[in-house]
């Protein structure tokens, strides 16, 4: 990780740029996959399974027998851990339910909003080098709480055509409706357009690589809803003299091991703190099974040394990190100043891993600066709000004249007439 000392504010924006891909080439590749699946359906999925996953798939849907077998392969200790995480995630997301409130805006006019679950949702779960069964908890639990009737899950198979046992166990535990052995952009296409086997859905959620992300963006342009545009995972850690260097290094590496395109950023006012942390990073990375992946990510990562705590928060708000860790005994003093972040971890013992797995908050979060205008996944991600209004005779009499004047000013005579007829009816009673 390179150290950048006291950069000027005018240079912050360029420092905060993430790694980019050849956008034209990426879009062209993904669009061809989408078009192929849209036209050729299962035939195209079979072709891409052989091409990308190096496996011959005869049946895409996971069977009840496969789920039963997977259940036996997951240790009781891991099951208990997953159930603990499930419980905490349920508590946090149940707390997000809103009471239906009817509001009388004026005499005779009552308005309210009703929360209605999205009927059919599709969940994408990465399953390559790291089978992210924890993401199933983060997506399927709020989907069930919201009341989604159909929860479809797609995840890539291994070279034996199987899905990781923990993924199948977790999916069955939280009530996923159907599970399919399909990964990559082709999985997004299948859930968007439907195939002979995989049903189309109304919204697609879940993280993925650059191909999955681009596929979600492209199907969104065709009218399908997605959770958010999200790319490689990232963390920004703010550290001061009260930080634990070993903890900070571990947090940076826990992000770096996600993938070579992940980014870990350390922000501090102390050169000594940065050097201590980097020494710990160099020591800890040697012990990681995913050492090579982490080291590649660290090549794209950096340390920023700034002049003050205010500058540290300002820089973080410009970066808009997916995960923001404030590794300080005084973390609470920064809370009110944080405006751009996906999820925030306060204090020396609030590691990102807690939010990734079992604290209860959701780990499906905006990346690549999208925390400036997107929220992470929540109960709201699985519902839509329908507004209702009931206008009585008294109500239309109260607001009718204003409506007539406004409609006439916009040149919309039929709108005015809809009110005028009702007002005359009231007058004639």
Phi and psi in degrees as a GROMACS rama.xvg file:
@    title "Ramachandran Plot"
@    xaxis  label "Phi"
@    yaxis  label "Psi"
@TYPE xy
-81.6141  150.304  UNK-2
-103.7  126.058  UNK-3
-111.615  116.211  UNK-4
-99.6807  126.479  UNK-5
48.7106  53.6693  UNK-6
-67.073  148.091  UNK-7
-73.8961  151.532  UNK-8
-56.9504  -33.5719  UNK-9
-65.7923  -17.6128  UNK-10
-98.1945  -5.15088  UNK-11
-62.4171  -43.2653  UNK-12
-58.931  -42.2327  UNK-13
-69.4758  -32.8861  UNK-14
-65.2102  -30.0952  UNK-15
-86.1944  0.297517  UNK-16
-69.5078  134.8  UNK-17
-86.4657  169.298  UNK-18
-62.3768  141.223  UNK-19
-116.751  156.958  UNK-20
-111.009  168.411  UNK-21
-69.5711  96.0629  UNK-22
-61.501  -42.2726  UNK-23
-64.0791  -45.9617  UNK-24
-64.2549  -42.0318  UNK-25
-62.1254  -48.0168  UNK-26
-63.9379  -40.3207  UNK-27
-63.3598  -43.1244  UNK-28
-63.7957  -48.7423  UNK-29
-66.7211  -40.5739  UNK-30
-62.2886  -35.8312  UNK-31
-66.6642  -37.1526  UNK-32
-66.0977  -45.0855  UNK-33
-58.8975  -46.9006  UNK-34
-63.1615  -39.4339  UNK-35
-63.7591  -46.9595  UNK-36
-66.8214  -38.0017  UNK-37
-60.0748  -37.8752  UNK-38
-88.842  -47.6675  UNK-39
-101.319  -5.86846  UNK-40
51.8096  -124.262  UNK-41
-58.4662  -33.5981  UNK-42
-59.6115  -42.6224  UNK-43
-67.7275  -39.2132  UNK-44
-62.4435  -40.6106  UNK-45
-62.1668  -42.4092  UNK-46
-62.704  -44.726  UNK-47
-73.5402  -28.6546  UNK-48
-61.8525  -41.9935  UNK-49
-69.9285  -38.9452  UNK-50
-73.7488  -47.7138  UNK-51
-96.2333  -40.2332  UNK-52
-96.8152  -5.48098  UNK-53
57.044  42.7348  UNK-54
-143.22  144.307  UNK-55
-94.2881  116.218  UNK-56
-105.505  122.411  UNK-57
-95.3944  -29.8918  UNK-58
-139.578  124.468  UNK-59
-81.0267  -31.6284  UNK-60
-78.2221  134.722  UNK-61
-73.2526  133.6  UNK-62
-90.1961  163.833  UNK-63
-61.3463  -35.4685  UNK-64
-62.707  -42.8578  UNK-65
-62.7082  -38.0243  UNK-66
-67.4029  -40.6625  UNK-67
-63.2563  -41.9239  UNK-68
-64.5515  -40.4559  UNK-69
-63.4295  -39.0971  UNK-70
-56.7384  -37.3517  UNK-71
-73.485  -21.3115  UNK-72
-90.1012  -11.4141  UNK-73
-92.7359  127.92  UNK-74
-65.6456  154.053  UNK-75
-63.9362  -32.8975  UNK-76
-64.9891  -42.9797  UNK-77
-67.8893  -38.5647  UNK-78
-59.275  -42.8277  UNK-79
-63.6488  -39.6351  UNK-80
-64.0142  -44.2656  UNK-81
-64.0505  -39.7716  UNK-82
-68.4168  -33.848  UNK-83
-64.0193  -48.0188  UNK-84
-60.083  -43.1408  UNK-85
-56.6594  -45.0647  UNK-86
-61.6103  -45.9845  UNK-87
-66.9052  -39.2733  UNK-88
-66.114  -38.2792  UNK-89
-63.8927  -43.4941  UNK-90
-59.7722  -47.5565  UNK-91
-65.548  -42.9754  UNK-92
-78.9124  -27.894  UNK-93
-64.3085  -30.9499  UNK-94
-68.2906  -13.5788  UNK-95
-87.0616  -2.18226  UNK-96
-65.2827  140.916  UNK-97
-113.469  140.363  UNK-98
-74.4189  143.419  UNK-99
-76.2185  118.029  UNK-100
-112.004  121.756  UNK-101
-91.6648  130.672  UNK-102
-119.762  127.627  UNK-103
-89.1338  104.922  UNK-104
-76.3123  -30.9157  UNK-105
-159.016  166.677  UNK-106
-55.3092  121.167  UNK-107
88.9346  3.13381  UNK-108
-126.369  114.937  UNK-109
-117.392  131.058  UNK-110
-128.965  147.464  UNK-111
-159.81  168.878  UNK-112
-121.255  140.825  UNK-113
-117.344  131.949  UNK-114
-86.1525  125.002  UNK-115
-126.971  131.464  UNK-116
-66.928  144.104  UNK-117
-69.6408  125.94  UNK-118
-62.8558  -45.6463  UNK-119
-127.864  119.509  UNK-120
-123.853  149.272  UNK-121
-115.475  132.632  UNK-122
-112.068  129.277  UNK-123
-104.31  125.307  UNK-124
-120.782  111.413  UNK-125
-58.0857  144.771  UNK-126
-145.823  23.1247  UNK-127
-79.4827  -109.43  UNK-128
-68.8155  -22.7346  UNK-129
-135.889  104.423  UNK-130
-71.9977  105.13  UNK-131
-85.6153  69.3394  UNK-132
-65.5907  -23.6789  UNK-133
-63.6215  -29.5967  UNK-134
-68.0979  -26.9882  UNK-135
-61.9462  -42.707  UNK-136
-59.2805  -42.9061  UNK-137
-68.8615  -25.5478  UNK-138
-103.309  -46.432  UNK-139
-73.698  -33.1718  UNK-140
-62.7884  -52.9223  UNK-141
-63.8359  -28.9448  UNK-142
-63.9916  -42.3119  UNK-143
-68.1968  -42.3314  UNK-144
-62.672  -39.0221  UNK-145
-66.7707  -30.8601  UNK-146
102.946  22.3862  UNK-147
-61.9627  131.314  UNK-148
-78.3199  -34.277  UNK-149
-127.613  121.342  UNK-150
-120.78  105.853  UNK-151
-100.9  135.269  UNK-152
-123.107  131.274  UNK-153
-119.025  136.466  UNK-154
-152.056  143.986  UNK-155
-71.3812  145.242  UNK-156
-84.4005  164.589  UNK-157
-84.72  -174.325  UNK-158
-71.3013  -10.0363  UNK-159
-95.3281  2.99362  UNK-160
78.6989  20.3516  UNK-161
-113.366  160.187  UNK-162
-105.794  143.316  UNK-163
-52.5129  132.523  UNK-164
-54.0915  -38.5005  UNK-165
-65.7728  -32.6485  UNK-166
-66.0305  -45.9584  UNK-167
-67.4021  -41.8893  UNK-168
-60.1063  -48.0461  UNK-169
-65.7013  -41.8779  UNK-170
-61.2841  -42.1026  UNK-171
-68.508  -38.0634  UNK-172
-60.7844  -40.3947  UNK-173
-96.5494  2.12197  UNK-174
88.3999  31.1111  UNK-175
-63.8073  136.237  UNK-176
-72.5566  -51.3077  UNK-177
-140.661  143.917  UNK-178
-122.43  133.364  UNK-179
-126.602  143.886  UNK-180
-89.5166  73.8092  UNK-181
-142.028  132.52  UNK-182
-124.081  179.24  UNK-183
69.6275  -166.197  UNK-184
-59.4834  -29.6178  UNK-185
-66.2087  -30.0014  UNK-186
-68.1978  -40.8404  UNK-187
-63.1219  -42.5696  UNK-188
-61.4149  -42.9784  UNK-189
-61.8817  -42.8339  UNK-190
-74.5563  -25.2022  UNK-191
-77.816  -44.7078  UNK-192
-104.037  -22.7914  UNK-193
83.1068  148.204  UNK-194
-132.405  -172.942  UNK-195
-62.0971  -21.6855  UNK-196
-113.098  -42.472  UNK-197
-97.2029  123.827  UNK-198
-75.1826  150.089  UNK-199
-75.9153  153.299  UNK-200
-124.995  174.001  UNK-201
-97.6252  -18.98  UNK-202
-152.015  140.573  UNK-203
-117.043  132.829  UNK-204
-131.845  153.562  UNK-205
128.045  153.344  UNK-206
-81.7434  171.53  UNK-207
179.701  178.393  UNK-208
-76.8323  -172.063  UNK-209
-62.1242  -30.8432  UNK-210
-73.1796  -41.5214  UNK-211
-64.8848  -44.5827  UNK-212
-61.3958  -45.5712  UNK-213
-64.4241  -39.7398  UNK-214
-61.1009  -41.8053  UNK-215
-62.8912  -42.0618  UNK-216
-63.2334  -40.0427  UNK-217
-71.6342  -40.3629  UNK-218
-71.3095  -25.9395  UNK-219
-63.2439  -36.2178  UNK-220
-65.4368  -18.4141  UNK-221
-93.5362  4.33608  UNK-222
109.024  -5.90336  UNK-223
-81.4077  142.09  UNK-224
-85.2827  145.709  UNK-225
-129.846  166.344  UNK-226
-69.9907  -48.3602  UNK-227
-176.046  158.336  UNK-228
-76.9159  125.563  UNK-229
-141.916  139.172  UNK-230
-120.113  -147.499  UNK-231
-57.3829  146.344  UNK-232
-71.7448  157.44  UNK-233
-155.509  155.429  UNK-234
-141.373  145.577  UNK-235
-124.707  125.701  UNK-236
-112.447  125.483  UNK-237
-97.4508  121.06  UNK-238
-126.426  145.458  UNK-239
-134.067  -166.192  UNK-240
-67.0155  -15.9763  UNK-241
-92.9688  2.91831  UNK-242
-77.7807  159.913  UNK-243
-101.939  113.347  UNK-244
-57.8981  -39.0553  UNK-245
-65.3938  -40.6044  UNK-246
-62.5263  -46.8235  UNK-247
-61.7492  -44.1575  UNK-248
-60.7532  -42.3904  UNK-249
-62.8007  -38.3929  UNK-250
-65.9856  -41.8954  UNK-251
-62.6288  -41.9038  UNK-252
-72.9156  -31.4271  UNK-253
-64.378  -26.8031  UNK-254
-81.9047  -42.6512  UNK-255
-61.8286  -31.4548  UNK-256
-74.755  -9.5691  UNK-257
-59.2331  -47.3872  UNK-258
-173.413  161.15  UNK-259
-63.8113  -23.383  UNK-260
-95.3325  4.42247  UNK-261
-71.2388  162.023  UNK-262
-135.249  135.668  UNK-263
-121.905  128.347  UNK-264
-124.738  131.718  UNK-265
-110.131  129.289  UNK-266
-122.433  129.025  UNK-267
-153.065  166.976  UNK-268
-104.493  2.17385  UNK-269
-122.434  120.653  UNK-270
-64.7052  -34.2095  UNK-271
-64.1247  -43.876  UNK-272
-59.5087  -44.9895  UNK-273
-62.9268  -40.9105  UNK-274
-67.2714  -39.2863  UNK-275
-64.6729  -40.9614  UNK-276
-66.069  -44.5937  UNK-277
-64.6533  -33.0164  UNK-278
-64.89  -39.7452  UNK-279
-67.8293  -38.8578  UNK-280
-59.5822  -47.17  UNK-281
-61.6809  -34.0258  UNK-282
-75.8607  -45.7192  UNK-283
-73.924  -33.8909  UNK-284
-62.5226  -29.0193  UNK-285
-63.4703  -24.8069  UNK-286
-92.7344  -2.75259  UNK-287
-83.7393  134.607  UNK-288
-60.1681  -31.6124  UNK-289
-99.8181  39.4355  UNK-290
-55.6027  -48.2141  UNK-291
-62.2675  -42.1324  UNK-292
-62.4676  -46.5956  UNK-293
-61.5134  -42.2575  UNK-294
-64.2233  -37.7939  UNK-295
-64.5912  -41.2296  UNK-296
-64.4572  -37.4615  UNK-297
-66.1196  -26.3188  UNK-298
-63.4818  -28.9721  UNK-299
-97.2645  7.41945  UNK-300
-107.038  168.781  UNK-301
-159.001  167.149  UNK-302
-115.887  137.303  UNK-303
-119.522  124.843  UNK-304
-103.322  122.698  UNK-305
-120.187  179.112  UNK-306
-88.7684  -26.0328  UNK-307
-153.449  166.625  UNK-308
-65.3402  -35.0545  UNK-309
-62.6587  -41.0336  UNK-310
-64.0307  -36.4974  UNK-311
-61.8067  -45.5648  UNK-312
-67.1293  -41.0083  UNK-313
-60.3211  -42.7986  UNK-314
-63.8379  -43.296  UNK-315
-60.0065  -40.4677  UNK-316
-66.4784  -30.583  UNK-317
-72.223  -41.9228  UNK-318
-68.4016  -36.5615  UNK-319
54.8203  66.4713  UNK-320
-72.4097  152.017  UNK-321
-62.719  -49.9765  UNK-322
-118.4  130.665  UNK-323
-121.092  118.953  UNK-324
-109.354  124.691  UNK-325
-104.672  94.2165  UNK-326
-85.5008  80.6974  UNK-327
-154.563  147.818  UNK-328
-69.9782  -14.9731  UNK-329
-110.384  30.259  UNK-330
-58.4383  -32.3637  UNK-331
-63.819  -23.7956  UNK-332
-70.7227  -14.1271  UNK-333
-92.7139  -14.108  UNK-334
-52.9793  -50.1167  UNK-335
-66.3005  -19.1528  UNK-336
-91.2672  -9.36161  UNK-337
-81.5508  120.267  UNK-338
-122.753  -19.8724  UNK-339
-129.952  101.911  UNK-340
-167.825  147.826  UNK-341
-77.4019  -51.9184  UNK-342
-146.592  138.965  UNK-343
-116.686  138.993  UNK-344
-121.652  117.222  UNK-345
-105.23  124.228  UNK-346
96.6734  168.141  UNK-347
-70.667  -18.0035  UNK-348
-105.608  1.82812  UNK-349
-94.205  79.4496  UNK-350
-79.1819  154.04  UNK-351
-58.8173  -32.1448  UNK-352
-57.5249  -31.2974  UNK-353
-61.0745  -46.7192  UNK-354
-71.8848  -28.6888  UNK-355
-66.9953  -28.0709  UNK-356
-123.038  -56.555  UNK-357
-138.679  1.42168  UNK-358
-71.1033  -31.1368  UNK-359
125.354  -25.5771  UNK-360
-73.1746  165.496  UNK-361
-90.2903  139.059  UNK-362
-100.139  2.59508  UNK-363
-88.8281  103.755  UNK-364
-131.811  158.049  UNK-365
-71.9514  137.524  UNK-366
-119.18  -177.026  UNK-367
56.5902  33.4927  UNK-368
84.4842  -2.44478  UNK-369
-71.4465  -6.6275  UNK-370
-66.6237  -8.7393  UNK-371
-72.4387  -24.1492  UNK-372
-142.702  6.07729  UNK-373
-126.573  149.507  UNK-374
-99.7154  164.395  UNK-375
-73.6977  172.525  UNK-376
-64.3308  140.501  UNK-377
-149.983  -174.205  UNK-378
-57.7413  -36.273  UNK-379
-61.6236  -22.7851  UNK-380
-67.012  -17.9646  UNK-381
-112.474  8.20838  UNK-382
-129.875  161.143  UNK-383
-123.601  154.87  UNK-384
-106.416  123.914  UNK-385
-107.396  127.014  UNK-386
-89.5094  144.436  UNK-387
-125.134  151.189  UNK-388
-147.255  144.554  UNK-389
-128.85  119.729  UNK-390
-114.639  120.541  UNK-391
-88.6462  178.321  UNK-392
-57.7763  -42.5926  UNK-393
-61.7227  -39.6565  UNK-394
-65.2088  -48.1558  UNK-395
-67.1003  -29.8983  UNK-396
-68.4377  -32.4361  UNK-397
-74.9998  -43.7621  UNK-398
-105.544  -5.26747  UNK-399
-58.1713  -45.9694  UNK-400
-61.19  -41.0569  UNK-401
-63.6683  -40.2942  UNK-402
-63.9381  -44.4226  UNK-403
-58.1186  -47.2763  UNK-404
-63.2743  -41.8237  UNK-405
-68.9875  -42.2394  UNK-406
-63.7484  -41.5721  UNK-407
-65.2967  -39.0422  UNK-408
-64.4745  -27.7872  UNK-409
-90.861  -1.29552  UNK-410
75.5475  24.8493  UNK-411
-110.155  83.4683  UNK-412
-65.0977  -37.9159  UNK-413
-63.5331  -36.6436  UNK-414
-60.867  -43.4152  UNK-415
-64.2275  -42.7399  UNK-416
-62.5139  -34.7013  UNK-417
-59.7421  -31.1042  UNK-418
-85.5933  -44.7734  UNK-419
-56.2129  -44.3347  UNK-420
-60.1568  -39.1247  UNK-421
-70.9878  -39.2237  UNK-422
-64.6583  -39.2587  UNK-423
-66.1899  -37.3025  UNK-424
-63.0144  -39.8067  UNK-425
-66.5258  -41.3037  UNK-426
-64.5411  -31.9209  UNK-427
-83.6364  -6.3422  UNK-428
